[in-house]
Amino acid sequence: MNEKILIIEDEAAIRQILAEPLKSAGYGVVCAADGVEGLNAFRAQAADLIILDIMLPKLDGYRVCETIRRESRVPIILLTALDSEDAQIKGFDKLADDYITKPFSVRLVLKRVEALLRRTAHDDETKTLRYKDLSICEAERRVCVAGKEVALTRLEFEILLLFMKNVGRVFTRNDLLNLAWGYDFVGGEKGVNFHIMNLRRKLNVGYIETVRGVGYKIAKD
């Protein structure tokens, strides 16, 4: 198990109550203490699941959830003392995946995390991601442009998959080194530029944009 869980919760005691069992269960854990810090951690860490409090300093959980949903489909569990039906409906309207009220059972949280990650993994394996004329199927390692299959190298596929799972999100070259390569690639940032150039040439659709001085993204419509 190597999934990473991001906990966005302002109460240190609750962060610890959640973090320790998750670590013991084999998950990587990153914590943030307010909404702004949580968004920064989300953009830096590429979490597999987020446990998000609603009543947060600086930026409340609803707004954090809404912002994340504009950039990613990462599973989100809202964890909050707000137990009214209206609060729960608002959370689901913001496209949260699950809702747990405080006080909570740690065993229940672990089971909800496990079930949501399992369901998400199945969805990712079977789903074809689409952007305009571009489609990519992770399970079949298949990429098509306007219905015509395009042959990519393993790294080119991983880079494209990362972009397609996070349409609109800007990835720095270091992000791509860490997330697509998974380690410090010998070629460094020049190697990233080379693979992006080849990927653009093979796709020939102009969807991968350069954000000057920052990195690359597939833009939203």
C-alpha positions as CSV (number, residue, x, y, z in Angstrom):
1,M,0.0,0.0,0.0
2,N,1.5,3.4,-1.0
3,E,-1.5,5.7,-1.3
4,K,-1.1,9.2,0.2
5,I,-3.8,10.7,2.4
6,L,-4.0,14.5,2.9
7,I,-5.7,15.5,6.1
8,I,-7.0,19.1,6.2
9,E,-8.1,19.7,9.8
10,D,-7.4,22.7,12.1
11,E,-7.5,20.7,15.4
12,A,-4.1,19.2,16.1
13,A,-5.6,16.5,18.3
14,I,-7.9,15.3,15.6
15,R,-5.1,15.4,13.0
16,Q,-3.1,13.1,15.2
17,I,-6.1,10.8,16.0
18,L,-6.5,10.3,12.2
19,A,-2.8,10.4,11.1
20,E,-1.5,7.7,13.4
21,P,-4.0,4.9,12.5
22,L,-3.6,5.8,8.8
23,K,0.1,5.5,9.0
24,S,-0.2,2.2,10.9
25,A,-2.4,1.0,8.1
26,G,0.3,1.7,5.6
27,Y,-0.8,5.0,4.1
28,G,1.4,8.0,3.6
29,V,0.0,11.0,5.5
30,V,0.3,14.7,4.9
31,C,-1.4,17.2,7.2
32,A,-2.6,20.8,6.8
33,A,-4.0,23.1,9.5
34,D,-6.2,25.5,7.5
35,G,-7.9,25.8,4.1
36,V,-5.1,27.8,2.4
37,E,-2.4,25.4,3.6
38,G,-4.6,22.5,2.6
39,L,-4.9,23.8,-1.0
40,N,-1.2,24.4,-1.2
41,A,-0.5,20.8,0.1
42,F,-3.0,19.4,-2.4
43,R,-1.2,21.1,-5.3
44,A,2.2,20.0,-4.1
45,Q,1.6,16.5,-2.9
46,A,-0.7,14.7,-5.5
47,A,-2.7,13.0,-2.7
48,D,-4.8,9.9,-3.5
49,L,-7.5,10.9,-1.0
50,I,-8.4,14.0,1.1
51,I,-10.0,14.0,4.5
52,L,-11.4,17.6,4.8
53,D,-12.9,19.4,7.7
54,I,-15.5,22.0,6.9
55,M,-15.0,24.6,9.6
56,L,-11.5,25.7,8.8
57,P,-9.6,29.0,9.3
58,K,-8.8,31.2,6.3
59,L,-10.8,29.2,3.8
60,D,-13.7,26.9,4.8
61,G,-13.9,23.3,3.7
62,Y,-16.7,23.9,1.2
63,R,-14.6,26.4,-0.7
64,V,-11.6,24.1,-0.5
65,C,-13.7,21.2,-1.9
66,E,-15.1,23.4,-4.7
67,T,-11.6,24.6,-5.6
68,I,-10.1,21.1,-5.7
69,R,-13.0,19.9,-7.8
70,R,-12.2,22.4,-10.5
71,E,-8.7,20.9,-10.7
72,S,-9.0,17.2,-9.8
73,R,-11.2,14.2,-9.2
74,V,-9.3,13.1,-6.1
75,P,-11.7,11.4,-3.6
76,I,-12.8,13.8,-0.8
77,I,-14.2,12.8,2.6
78,L,-15.8,15.6,4.5
79,L,-15.2,15.2,8.3
80,T,-17.1,17.7,10.4
81,A,-19.2,18.5,13.4
82,L,-21.9,19.9,11.1
83,D,-24.4,17.0,11.1
84,S,-27.6,18.7,9.7
85,E,-29.1,17.4,6.5
86,D,-28.5,20.8,4.8
87,A,-24.8,20.7,5.6
88,Q,-24.4,17.2,4.2
89,I,-26.4,18.1,1.0
90,K,-24.2,21.2,0.6
91,G,-21.1,19.0,0.9
92,F,-22.4,16.6,-1.8
93,D,-23.4,19.6,-4.0
94,K,-19.7,20.6,-3.8
95,L,-18.9,17.0,-5.2
96,A,-17.5,15.5,-2.0
97,D,-17.5,11.7,-2.2
98,D,-18.4,10.9,1.4
99,Y,-19.4,12.7,4.7
100,I,-18.5,11.6,8.2
101,T,-19.7,13.6,11.3
102,K,-17.8,14.2,14.5
103,P,-17.5,12.5,16.9
104,F,-16.4,9.6,14.7
105,S,-15.1,6.1,14.9
106,V,-11.5,5.8,13.7
107,R,-12.3,2.2,12.5
108,L,-15.2,3.6,10.5
109,V,-12.9,6.3,8.9
110,L,-10.4,3.7,8.0
111,K,-13.0,1.5,6.4
112,R,-14.5,4.5,4.5
113,V,-11.0,5.4,3.2
114,E,-10.3,1.8,2.1
115,A,-13.7,1.5,0.4
116,L,-13.4,4.8,-1.4
117,L,-9.8,4.1,-2.6
118,R,-10.9,0.7,-3.8
119,R,-13.8,2.1,-5.7
120,T,-11.7,4.9,-7.2
121,A,-9.0,2.4,-8.3
122,H,-11.7,0.3,-10.1
123,D,-13.2,3.4,-11.8
124,D,-9.7,4.5,-12.9
125,E,-8.9,1.1,-14.4
126,T,-12.1,1.0,-16.4
127,K,-12.7,4.6,-17.3
128,T,-11.6,6.3,-20.5
129,L,-10.6,9.9,-19.9
130,R,-11.5,12.4,-22.7
131,Y,-10.5,15.9,-23.6
132,K,-11.8,17.3,-26.9
133,D,-10.4,14.9,-29.6
134,L,-8.1,13.2,-27.1
135,S,-8.9,10.0,-25.2
136,I,-6.8,7.8,-22.9
137,C,-7.5,4.4,-21.3
138,E,-5.2,3.6,-18.4
139,A,-6.2,-0.1,-18.2
140,E,-5.4,-0.7,-21.9
141,R,-2.5,1.8,-22.0
142,R,-4.2,3.2,-25.1
143,V,-4.2,6.8,-26.4
144,C,-6.3,8.0,-29.4
145,V,-6.6,11.4,-31.2
146,A,-9.8,11.8,-33.2
147,G,-10.3,8.0,-33.0
148,K,-6.8,7.2,-34.3
149,E,-4.5,5.4,-31.9
150,V,-1.2,7.1,-31.1
151,A,1.9,5.1,-29.9
152,L,3.6,6.6,-26.9
153,T,6.5,5.6,-24.7
154,R,5.9,4.6,-21.1
155,L,7.0,8.0,-19.8
156,E,5.0,9.9,-22.4
157,F,1.9,7.9,-21.4
158,E,2.5,8.6,-17.7
159,I,2.9,12.4,-18.4
160,L,-0.2,12.5,-20.5
161,L,-2.2,10.5,-18.0
162,L,-1.2,12.9,-15.2
163,F,-2.4,15.9,-17.3
164,M,-5.6,14.1,-18.2
165,K,-6.4,13.3,-14.6
166,N,-5.8,16.9,-13.6
167,V,-7.1,19.0,-16.5
168,G,-6.4,22.7,-15.7
169,R,-3.7,22.1,-13.1
170,V,-0.3,23.4,-13.8
171,F,2.6,21.0,-13.3
172,T,6.1,22.3,-12.8
173,R,9.0,20.3,-14.3
174,N,9.9,19.2,-10.8
175,D,6.3,18.0,-10.3
176,L,6.6,15.9,-13.5
177,L,10.0,14.5,-12.4
178,N,8.5,13.4,-9.1
179,L,5.1,12.2,-10.2
180,A,5.7,10.7,-13.7
181,W,9.2,9.5,-13.2
182,G,8.9,8.8,-9.5
183,Y,12.5,9.7,-8.7
184,D,15.2,12.2,-9.7
185,F,15.6,11.6,-13.4
186,V,19.1,11.8,-14.6
187,G,18.1,14.1,-17.5
188,G,16.7,16.7,-15.1
189,E,14.4,19.5,-16.4
190,K,15.9,19.3,-19.9
191,G,14.8,15.7,-20.1
192,V,11.2,16.8,-19.1
193,N,11.2,19.4,-21.9
194,F,12.4,16.7,-24.4
195,H,9.6,14.3,-23.5
196,I,7.0,17.1,-23.6
197,M,8.2,18.1,-27.0
198,N,7.9,14.5,-28.3
199,L,4.5,14.1,-26.7
200,R,3.2,17.3,-28.4
201,R,4.6,16.2,-31.8
202,K,3.0,12.7,-31.6
203,L,-0.4,14.1,-30.4
204,N,-0.3,17.0,-32.9
205,V,-3.3,18.7,-31.3
206,G,-1.8,21.6,-29.3
207,Y,-3.6,20.7,-26.0
208,I,-0.5,20.8,-23.8
209,E,0.1,24.4,-22.9
210,T,3.3,26.0,-21.6
211,V,2.8,28.3,-18.6
212,R,5.7,30.6,-18.9
213,G,8.1,30.4,-16.0
214,V,6.1,27.7,-14.3
215,G,5.5,24.5,-16.3
216,Y,2.8,22.8,-18.3
217,K,-0.9,22.0,-18.3
218,I,-3.8,20.8,-20.4
219,A,-6.1,23.8,-20.2
220,K,-9.8,23.6,-19.4
221,D,-12.3,24.6,-22.1
